[in-house]
Amino acid sequence: MNEAGDFLAAMARGSEHRVAESRARLPAARLAGLVAAQPAPPALRLDARFDLIAELKLRSPALGVLAGSAGDLEQRVVAYARGGAAIVSVLTEPARFDGSLGHLERASAALAPHGVPTMRKDFLVDPYQLLEARAAGASGVLLIARMLSPARLDELVAAAAELGLFVLVEAFDAADIDAAARAGERWQGPAAAFLVGVNSRDLRTLEVVPERLAALAPRLPPGRPRVAESGLEAAGDAARLAAAGYTLALVGGALMAAPDPAALVRAMIEAGRAARVPA
């Protein structure tokens, strides 16, 4: 197994362990009952020109600690909303990203009055984790094509549609994109609620490979929102990738470091939309 596979395999094992512990505390049937009693989370609404997924993460393996604590979590995600973010992604993986489902629940509660949906970002391997996401107020989930068998990806995609969650299927190369496209053919939810993203970070070195985004853009399935992930730091990056055909960007590290995250969100959205509007 290569280093990238080792990383994802380790994350998958940790995720499976968390599922087992959570299921022992709260069986799936009881969790599903809690979900059924909840109101629907905010709906996904995307601008066809360009939108932003603003990410909340306290740490990453590539960048280290990004925030000392989650103490200002609510203020940060509301700043993202005020800047115009269409989605707020929340890391819930605890070992390498210092995340938790509690962060997702807090972010969802803070954003609900603003009508901004949250997305659970984690190394998801089991439909139980989609129930957890929905119970925490999320409107969507991220699924990593490379770490899931075709059958498991189909199972998770079907579970997401049944729960009314949008999905972002993340790809690293052409084979991943093909797997995402096949899963998308069986998607039973709204067409705009099945997003396909390209992550430009090399899992072996943790370095960003910017050219990957432009190179793979033509391979992305038509009729689906297209997400550029990792390495976007400024408005110019958003403009460049919008011009390459992406309709969203997922931005984390740059926003966590920004002194005025709302302003950076706003600037990136404006630049991306301007790049897609005919002169």
N, C-alpha and C positions, 0 to 999 in steps of 0.2 A: 504493500500500500504506500502511495506517495505521501509527502508531507501534508499536502492539502487534504487528502483523504484521512490522514491521521487526525488532523485538527477537527474535521467535521465528525469523524467517528467518535472522537472523545466527547465532543459536544452532544452528539446523539446519545451516548451512554449516560451522560449526566442528565440529559432531558428525560430519558426513560426512567432513571432512578427517581427523579422528582415526581414523575407521573405516578409511580408505584406508591410513593409516600403520600401523595395527595389523595389518591383513590382510597387508600386505607383509612384516611381521616374522614373523607367525604365521598361516599360511593357516587358513581356517575348518575344513577337514577335520582338521588337527592339533589345533586347539583343541577341536573336538567330541570327539576321542579322549581328550583330557585330562579333559574333563567326564565322559565315560562311565566313566572309571576312578575318579571321586570318589565318596565316600559321599553319600547324600542329605542335604541341609541340614535344619535344624530345620523341623518342620511348622508351618503357620499354625494357631493356635488362638485363636479369638475368643470373648469373652463377648457374648451377644446383647444385653445391656443397654448396655454402653459400654466402650470400650477406648481406649488411647492409642498413637499412633505417635510415638515420640520421635525427633527429628532431630538428626543430627550435621552441622553445617556451619560452616566456618571464616569464611566471608564471604558477604554477599549484596549485590546491587546496591542494595537499598533501605536496608539497615541498616549497610552497611560491614563492617569487620572485627569478627567476633564472638569470635575466639580467635586469639591470636598465633601458635600453632603446633599441630601435631597430636601434640605430645609426650605429652599426657595422654589420648590418644584411648581407650585401653583402659579406664582408670579411669572415664572419663565414660560410655561405653556400658554398662559393668557397673553403674554407678549407676542408669542408666535401667532396666536389667533388675531391679535390686533394688527399684525403686519400683513395678514391676509393668507396665512397658510391654509391649504385645503384639508390637510390631514396632519395630525401630530403622531409620530411614531414613538413608542415608548419601549425601551429595552427592558425585558423582564428576566434575562438570564443572570443568575447571581454570582457564579464563580469567576467569570472573566470580565463581566460588565457591571458588576455591583447593582444589578437590577432586581426588581421584585414585582409581583402582582399588585402589591400595595401601591407602588408608584403608578401603575396603570389605572388603578381604581381612583387614586387622588387626581390624576390628570384628567380622567374622564369626567369626574364630578366638577372640576374647575372649568372644563370646556363646554359642558352641556348647555349652560346659559348662552354661550356664543354660537351654538349650533355646529361646532367643529368636531368631526369624528376622530377617534383615536384608533391606532393600529397596534396590535401586540407584535413586537419584533423579538423573536427568540428562535431557538433551534427546535421547532415543533415537530413532533413525531407521532402524536396520538390525538384522535378526535376529542379525548377528554380535555386536552389543552385548549381546544376551541371553545368548549363549554366554559372553561375558566376565563378565557378572554371575554366572552360575552357576559359572564357574571360580573366581571370587573368593569363593565361599561363600554368595552371596545366595540367598534363598528366593523373592524377588519383585522386580518392577520397576514403575516408574511410567511411564506413557505419556500424553502430552499430546494430547488429541483434536484441538485446534485446529491443531496443526502437522503433522498427518498426514492424507494423503488417506484416504478410506474404505477403499480397497484396501490401502494400507500399514498402516493400523490393524488391519485384519483379518489381514494377514500376520503382524504382530507378536504379536497376540493368539493366533493359532494356534501360532506358534513358542513362546510362553510356555507354553501348555498342553502341548505336546509335551515341553518340558524340565521340566515339573512345577513351574513358577514360578507364584506368584499374581501378579495384575496389579491396579494401581490406575490407573484411567483418569481423568485430571484434566480437569475442565470449568471454563469461565469463564462460560458463559451457557447459555440454554435450547437453542440449536442444538448446542452441544457435548454437552450431556446426551443429546440425541436421538441423536447420533452414537455416544456411549458405549453407549446402550441397544441400538442396532442391532448393534454389535460384540458386546455381551453375549448377544444371541440366538444367536450362532454359537460361543459359548464352549464348549469341550469338556472343561474341567476341573470340579472341584467348584464348586457354586453359590457357596459362601462364599469362594471364592478369586478371585472377580471383584468388585473393589471399585470404586465410583464416587465420586469426590470433587469438591467445589466449592471452587475457590480464590477467596478474596475479595479478592485483590490485583489492582488495576487495572494492567495491563501498560503502559499509556501513562504514567501518573503515578507508578507504584510505590506508590501509597497504598492502604491497606486500606479496603474498602467493606463494613463489617460486615453491613449490611442485606441484602447479596446472599445470604448463607448462608441466612437464614430465608426469603427470597423464593423461592429456587430449591429448597428442600427438598421441597416437594410434587411437583415434577417428576421427582425422582430415581426410577429404576426400582424397583419393589417386588421384594422377595426378594434384594436385594443389600446388602452392607454399605455404609453411607453415611458418607463422610469429610468433615468440615469442615476446611478448610485456610486457614492464614494469619490472623494477628491475635489468636490466643488467647493470653492472658497469665496468667490466673488461674483458680482453681477455679470462680468464678462464670460465666466464659465457657463452661466445659465444661458446667455445669449448664444454662445457657440453650440451648445447641445440642443437648444431649441431649433436652431438652424439645421442641425443634423437630423432632426425628425423626432426628438423626444418631446413628450407633452407634459412630463413632470420631472422634477429632480428631487432626490432625497438628500437632505443636507443635515449633518449632525455635528461633527467636530468644529466646523467654522462657526456655527450658531452658538455652540456651547462656549466658545472663546470670545464671541463678539461682545463688546461693551454695550451695544444697543441691538439686541437680536431682532426686534421688530423692524428696525430700519433695514437690516440686512435682508430679512425676508421680503420686505416690500421692494427693495432694489433688485433682487434677483427675479422676482415675479415680473416686474415691469420690464426688465431687460429681456427676459425670455419671451414675453408676449410681443414686444417690439420686434424681435428678431423673426417672428413668424407672421407679422402683418405685412402684406405687400406694400412696397413703397408707392 
